[in-house]
Amino acid sequence: MISAFIWGVGLVLLIEGLVYALAPLFVENMLRQLGEMPVNSRRIFGASSALLGAVILYTVERFFN
């Protein structure tokens, strides 16, 4: 269980690092746009992203293991 968590954190860091390394201007623009969004919209976006991530993890665990 803990190894899967650490593996997941490493994967997130890898993907985010690649995004910052390969498209820094895109990240700047996206952060600027997020700063202009209302707080409730950011909360809904965050909750939706978390839910989508949970569905993906459940699907992978259920059908590919």
C-alpha positions in Angstrom: 0.0 0.0 0.0 2.7 2.5 1.0 4.8 1.6 -2.0 1.9 2.3 -4.4 1.4 5.7 -2.7 5.1 6.6 -3.1 5.0 5.3 -6.7 2.0 7.6 -7.4 3.6 10.6 -5.8 6.7 10.0 -8.0 4.6 9.7 -11.1 2.8 13.0 -10.3 6.2 14.7 -9.8 7.5 13.2 -13.0 4.5 14.4 -15.1 4.5 17.9 -13.5 8.2 18.3 -13.9 8.0 17.4 -17.6 5.2 19.9 -18.1 7.2 22.7 -16.5 10.3 21.7 -18.4 8.7 21.3 -21.9 6.0 24.1 -21.8 6.8 26.8 -19.2 4.9 29.5 -21.0 1.8 27.3 -21.1 2.0 26.8 -17.3 2.4 30.6 -16.8 -0.7 31.3 -18.9 -2.7 28.6 -17.2 -1.8 29.9 -13.8 -2.7 33.4 -14.8 -6.1 32.2 -16.0 -6.7 30.2 -12.8 -5.9 33.3 -10.8 -8.7 35.2 -12.7 -11.3 32.5 -12.0 -13.7 32.8 -9.1 -12.8 30.7 -6.0 -16.0 28.5 -6.4 -15.1 27.7 -10.0 -11.6 26.6 -8.9 -13.1 24.5 -6.1 -15.5 22.8 -8.6 -12.6 22.2 -11.0 -10.4 20.7 -8.2 -13.2 18.5 -7.0 -14.0 17.3 -10.5 -10.3 16.6 -11.2 -10.1 14.6 -8.0 -13.2 12.6 -8.8 -12.0 11.9 -12.3 -8.7 10.7 -10.9 -10.5 8.4 -8.4 -12.6 7.0 -11.3 -9.5 6.3 -13.4 -7.7 4.6 -10.4 -10.7 2.5 -9.7 -11.1 1.5 -13.3 -7.4 0.5 -13.6 -7.5 -1.4 -10.3 -10.8 -3.2 -11.2 -10.1 -4.1 -14.8 -6.4 -4.3 -15.3 -5.2 -6.2 -12.2 
